[in-house]
């Protein structure tokens, strides 16, 4: 059974809630799923890590949540080659912050691409000003993502 890691960057629990809500969709598609809220570079750089989903909120002026900062710092410092990693990205933000809306998700997307990782499909950006419960946007996105990226293995 293939494995999917859902790596979570969250400040107040919104991104973790999204991860918990979409986990059953991947299990139904045939994956062993682990939600990781204290991610390490090894969670995406190991031979077993071929598919990952990132659920990342943005804090302040486009910053990464505190639990995700060590992961990003290590990714920048260790600079691993991630050419075998395929991933999806759900970015949570608040458009009232203007230019920094979903800043952490956008920065992570760029950082992963710089290391050779391949994003499957488009990044989902959830705006707290429009969507009260982020999983209302994330669940249909994941359902479509699984189909359009032909990820079902069950």
Backbone as numpy.savetxt, mean C-alpha at the origin, in Angstrom:
# Nx Ny Nz CAx CAy CAz Cx Cy Cz
0.26 -22.01 -2.03 -0.58 -20.83 -2.03 0.31 -19.58 -2.03
0.12 -18.68 -2.99 0.94 -17.47 -3.03 0.65 -16.56 -1.84
1.63 -15.75 -1.50 1.53 -14.87 -0.35 1.39 -13.42 -0.79
0.59 -12.68 -0.04 0.44 -11.24 -0.26 0.66 -10.55 1.07
1.61 -9.63 1.11 1.81 -8.79 2.29 1.08 -7.47 2.06
0.31 -7.06 3.06 -0.29 -5.73 3.05 0.49 -4.91 4.06
1.25 -3.94 3.57 2.09 -3.11 4.42 1.35 -1.82 4.72
1.26 -1.48 6.00 0.40 -0.40 6.45 1.21 0.71 7.09
0.93 1.94 6.65 1.45 3.14 7.28 0.25 3.93 7.78
0.08 4.01 9.11 -1.12 4.63 9.64 -0.81 5.43 10.89
-1.54 6.50 11.09 -1.38 7.32 12.27 -2.52 7.06 13.26
-3.74 7.08 12.77 -4.91 6.94 13.63 -5.71 5.68 13.36
-5.20 4.78 12.52 -5.84 3.50 12.29 -6.66 3.38 11.02
-6.82 4.45 10.27 -7.63 4.39 9.04 -7.05 3.45 8.00
-5.75 3.53 7.77 -5.12 2.66 6.77 -5.12 1.20 7.22
-4.98 0.98 8.53 -5.05 -0.38 9.05 -6.46 -0.95 8.88
-7.46 -0.12 9.08 -8.84 -0.55 8.87 -9.06 -0.96 7.41
-8.53 -0.17 6.49 -8.64 -0.51 5.07 -7.99 -1.87 4.81
-6.80 -2.08 5.36 -6.10 -3.36 5.16 -6.94 -4.52 5.67
-7.54 -4.36 6.84 -8.35 -5.42 7.41 -9.61 -5.69 6.59
-10.16 -4.63 5.98 -11.38 -4.79 5.18 -11.11 -5.46 3.84
-9.92 -5.23 3.24 -9.64 -5.83 1.93 -8.97 -7.19 2.03
-8.45 -7.54 3.17 -7.77 -8.83 3.34 -8.63 -10.01 2.87
-9.92 -10.10 3.26 -10.72 -11.25 2.81 -10.87 -11.34 1.29
-10.81 -10.22 0.60 -10.92 -10.25 -0.87 -9.74 -10.99 -1.48
-8.55 -10.78 -0.92 -7.36 -11.48 -1.41 -7.37 -12.94 -0.99
-7.89 -13.22 0.19 -7.98 -14.61 0.63 -8.93 -15.39 -0.29
-10.05 -14.75 -0.68 -10.98 -15.39 -1.61 -10.35 -15.60 -2.98
-9.37 -14.74 -3.32 -8.70 -14.86 -4.62 -7.56 -15.88 -4.57
-7.33 -16.49 -3.38 -6.35 -17.57 -3.29 -5.03 -17.23 -2.63
-4.94 -16.15 -1.89 -3.69 -15.72 -1.27 -3.68 -15.98 0.23
-2.49 -16.28 0.73 -2.24 -16.23 2.17 -1.84 -14.78 2.42
-2.57 -14.10 3.29 -2.40 -12.67 3.46 -1.90 -12.35 4.86
-0.88 -11.48 4.91 -0.39 -10.98 6.20 -0.44 -9.46 6.17
-1.06 -8.89 7.21 -1.07 -7.44 7.39 0.11 -7.09 8.28
0.94 -6.18 7.81 2.16 -5.81 8.54 2.12 -4.32 8.85
1.95 -4.00 10.14 1.87 -2.58 10.52 3.18 -2.02 11.07
4.20 -2.85 11.11 5.57 -2.41 11.41 6.46 -3.01 10.33
6.31 -2.53 9.08 7.00 -3.19 7.96 8.51 -2.99 8.00
9.20 -3.95 7.38 10.64 -3.84 7.19 10.93 -4.04 5.70
12.10 -3.66 5.28 12.48 -3.81 3.87 12.45 -5.29 3.48
12.77 -6.16 4.42 12.76 -7.60 4.13 11.37 -8.10 3.74
10.33 -7.40 4.18 8.96 -7.80 3.83 8.68 -7.65 2.33
9.47 -6.84 1.64 9.27 -6.68 0.19 10.49 -7.09 -0.63
11.63 -7.31 0.02 12.85 -7.60 -0.72 13.22 -9.08 -0.72
12.48 -9.91 0.01 12.82 -11.33 0.05 12.36 -12.01 -1.24
12.88 -13.20 -1.46 12.51 -13.96 -2.66 11.03 -14.30 -2.68
10.43 -14.45 -1.51 9.03 -14.84 -1.42 8.08 -13.65 -1.68
8.62 -12.45 -1.62 7.78 -11.26 -1.76 7.67 -10.87 -3.24
6.61 -11.30 -3.86 6.41 -10.97 -5.27 5.24 -10.02 -5.48
4.32 -9.98 -4.52 3.14 -9.14 -4.64 2.87 -8.49 -3.28
2.66 -7.18 -3.30 2.39 -6.45 -2.06 1.33 -5.40 -2.33
0.61 -5.06 -1.28 -0.32 -3.95 -1.31 0.09 -3.01 -0.19
0.22 -1.74 -0.52 0.54 -0.73 0.48 -0.71 0.08 0.78
-1.02 0.24 2.05 -2.10 1.11 2.51 -1.44 2.17 3.39
-1.34 3.39 2.86 -0.54 4.41 3.54 -1.32 5.71 3.65
-1.41 6.21 4.87 -2.03 7.52 5.07 -0.94 8.59 5.06
-1.37 9.82 4.93 -0.45 10.96 4.90 -0.73 11.82 6.13
0.33 12.27 6.77 0.17 13.12 7.95 0.71 14.51 7.65
0.24 15.48 8.43 0.79 16.83 8.35 0.90 17.34 6.94
2.10 17.75 6.58 2.30 18.34 5.26 2.92 17.33 4.30
2.24 16.18 4.16 2.68 15.18 3.19 3.63 14.16 3.74
3.71 14.03 5.07 4.68 13.15 5.70 4.16 11.72 5.85
5.12 10.80 6.03 4.77 9.40 6.32 4.34 9.29 7.78
3.41 8.39 8.06 3.03 8.14 9.46 4.23 7.60 10.24
4.25 7.83 11.54 5.37 7.45 12.38 5.77 5.98 12.27
4.80 5.07 12.18 5.13 3.64 12.12 5.79 3.26 10.80
5.69 4.13 9.79 6.19 3.81 8.45 7.55 4.47 8.17
7.93 5.44 9.00 9.18 6.18 8.79 10.41 5.27 8.79
10.55 4.34 9.76 11.73 3.46 9.72 11.81 2.63 8.44
10.67 2.17 7.95 10.64 1.40 6.69 11.17 2.24 5.54
10.67 3.46 5.41 11.10 4.34 4.31 12.58 4.69 4.45
13.01 4.98 5.65 14.42 5.32 5.89 15.31 4.15 5.49
14.94 2.93 5.90 15.73 1.75 5.54 15.70 1.47 4.05
14.56 1.70 3.42 14.47 1.50 1.97 15.42 2.45 1.25
15.48 3.68 1.71 16.40 4.66 1.11 17.86 4.29 1.39
18.15 3.87 2.62 19.54 3.57 3.02 20.06 2.29 2.38
19.26 1.22 2.41 19.70 -0.08 1.90 19.62 -0.16 0.39
18.74 0.62 -0.19 18.57 0.70 -1.65 18.54 -0.66 -2.33
17.62 -1.55 -1.89 17.56 -2.88 -2.52 16.98 -2.81 -3.93
17.34 -3.80 -4.72 16.72 -3.95 -6.04 15.39 -4.66 -5.84
14.32 -4.06 -6.35 12.98 -4.62 -6.15 12.31 -4.99 -7.47
13.11 -5.41 -8.44 12.56 -5.68 -9.78 11.59 -6.84 -9.81
11.59 -7.72 -8.80 10.64 -8.83 -8.79 9.36 -8.48 -8.04
9.29 -7.29 -7.46 8.12 -6.90 -6.68 7.08 -6.21 -7.56
5.87 -6.76 -7.52 4.71 -6.12 -8.13 3.84 -5.63 -6.98
3.27 -4.44 -7.12 2.53 -3.91 -5.97 1.34 -3.05 -6.40
0.46 -2.86 -5.44 -0.64 -1.92 -5.56 -0.52 -0.93 -4.41
-1.16 0.22 -4.57 -1.01 1.26 -3.57 -2.32 1.99 -3.33
-2.73 1.99 -2.06 -3.89 2.76 -1.63 -3.35 3.88 -0.75
-3.51 5.11 -1.21 -3.03 6.28 -0.48 -4.22 7.01 0.12
-4.12 7.32 1.41 -5.18 8.05 2.10 -4.70 9.46 2.39
-5.57 10.43 2.13 -5.19 11.82 2.38 -6.40 12.70 2.52
-6.13 13.98 2.59 -7.16 15.00 2.80 -6.84 16.15 1.84
-7.72 16.35 0.86 -7.43 17.35 -0.18 -7.42 18.78 0.36
-7.91 19.00 1.58 -7.85 20.35 2.13 -6.42 20.77 2.43
-5.47 19.82 2.39 -4.06 20.14 2.57 -3.38 20.57 1.27
-4.15 20.64 0.19 -3.62 21.17 -1.08 -2.57 20.29 -1.72
-1.41 20.85 -1.98 -0.34 20.18 -2.72 0.19 18.93 -2.03
-0.01 18.81 -0.74 0.52 17.64 -0.03 -0.49 16.51 0.08
-1.64 16.65 -0.59 -2.67 15.61 -0.59 -2.05 14.27 -1.02
-2.24 13.25 -0.20 -1.69 11.90 -0.46 -0.18 11.92 -0.69
0.48 12.87 -0.07 1.92 13.05 -0.28 2.74 11.82 0.08
2.40 11.14 1.16 3.16 9.95 1.55 2.98 8.84 0.52
1.76 8.63 0.06 1.52 7.59 -0.95 2.23 7.90 -2.26
2.19 9.15 -2.66 2.86 9.54 -3.90 4.38 9.39 -3.78
4.93 9.79 -2.62 6.38 9.66 -2.40 6.80 8.19 -2.36
5.97 7.36 -1.72 6.28 5.94 -1.66 6.25 5.33 -3.05
5.27 5.69 -3.85 5.15 5.19 -5.22 6.42 5.51 -6.01
6.89 6.73 -5.88 8.11 7.15 -6.59 9.33 6.39 -6.07
9.42 6.22 -4.77 10.55 5.51 -4.17 10.59 4.05 -4.62
9.43 3.40 -4.63 9.38 2.01 -5.09 9.78 1.89 -6.56
9.30 2.81 -7.38 9.65 2.80 -8.80 11.16 3.01 -8.98
11.75 3.88 -8.17 13.19 4.13 -8.24 13.99 2.87 -7.95
13.41 1.94 -7.18 14.09 0.69 -6.83 13.69 -0.46 -7.75
12.94 -0.15 -8.80 12.63 -1.16 -9.81 11.33 -1.91 -9.62
10.58 -1.60 -8.55 9.31 -2.28 -8.33 8.31 -1.86 -9.40
7.35 -2.73 -9.69 6.38 -2.47 -10.75 4.99 -2.33 -10.15
4.43 -1.13 -10.28 3.06 -0.92 -9.79 2.10 -1.51 -10.81
1.13 -2.27 -10.33 0.10 -2.85 -11.18 -1.12 -1.93 -11.13
-1.48 -1.39 -12.25 -2.64 -0.52 -12.31 -2.35 0.85 -11.73
-3.43 1.60 -11.53 -3.30 2.96 -11.01 -3.31 2.95 -9.49
-2.70 3.95 -8.92 -2.74 4.16 -7.46 -4.13 4.68 -7.09
-4.70 4.16 -6.00 -5.95 4.69 -5.48 -5.63 5.78 -4.48
-6.20 6.95 -4.69 -6.06 8.05 -3.74 -7.43 8.33 -3.13
-7.54 8.13 -1.82 -8.80 8.31 -1.12 -8.77 9.65 -0.41
-9.74 10.49 -0.71 -9.82 11.83 -0.14 -10.81 11.85 1.02
-10.29 12.15 2.22 -11.14 12.20 3.41 -12.23 13.26 3.30
-12.04 14.25 2.43 -13.05 15.29 2.24 -14.25 14.76 1.45
-14.06 13.68 0.68 -15.12 13.13 -0.15 -15.63 11.78 0.35
-14.76 11.01 1.00 -15.09 9.64 1.41 -14.85 9.51 2.91
-15.95 9.43 3.67 -15.82 9.36 5.13 -15.13 8.08 5.57
-15.55 6.95 5.03 -14.93 5.66 5.34 -14.09 5.23 4.15
-12.78 5.20 4.33 -11.87 4.91 3.21 -12.14 3.56 2.58
-12.62 2.59 3.37 -12.86 1.26 2.79 -14.02 1.29 1.79
-14.88 2.32 1.85 -15.95 2.45 0.85 -15.36 2.64 -0.55
-14.19 3.25 -0.63 -13.50 3.40 -1.91 -12.54 2.24 -2.17
-11.92 1.74 -1.10 -10.88 0.72 -1.26 -11.43 -0.65 -1.67
-12.56 -1.05 -1.11 -13.08 -2.39 -1.42 -13.40 -2.55 -2.91
-14.19 -1.63 -3.52 -14.43 -1.81 -4.96 -13.16 -1.68 -5.80
-12.22 -0.84 -5.36 -10.95 -0.71 -6.09 -10.20 -2.03 -6.07
-10.10 -2.67 -4.90 -9.38 -3.94 -4.78 -10.09 -5.02 -5.60
-11.42 -5.06 -5.54 -12.16 -6.05 -6.34 -11.81 -5.90 -7.82
-11.80 -4.67 -8.30 -11.47 -4.43 -9.71 -10.00 -4.71 -9.98
-9.13 -4.35 -9.06 -7.69 -4.55 -9.23 -7.38 -6.02 -9.37
-7.99 -6.86 -8.56 -7.77 -8.31 -8.63 -8.17 -8.84 -10.02
-9.28 -8.34 -10.54 -9.75 -8.81 -11.85 -8.88 -8.25 -12.98
-8.69 -6.92 -13.01 -7.98 -6.32 -14.15 -6.51 -6.72 -14.21
-5.92 -7.00 -13.05 -4.50 -7.43 -13.03 -4.35 -8.95 -13.06
-5.48 -9.64 -13.21 -5.49 -11.10 -13.30 -4.74 -11.75 -12.14
-5.10 -11.34 -10.93 -4.40 -11.80 -9.74 -5.06 -13.00 -9.08
-6.25 -13.37 -9.53 -6.95 -14.49 -8.90 -6.19 -15.79 -9.18
-5.95 -16.54 -8.10 -5.24 -17.83 -8.24 -6.08 -18.99 -7.73
-7.18 -18.69 -7.07 -8.02 -19.76 -6.48 -8.84 -20.45 -7.55
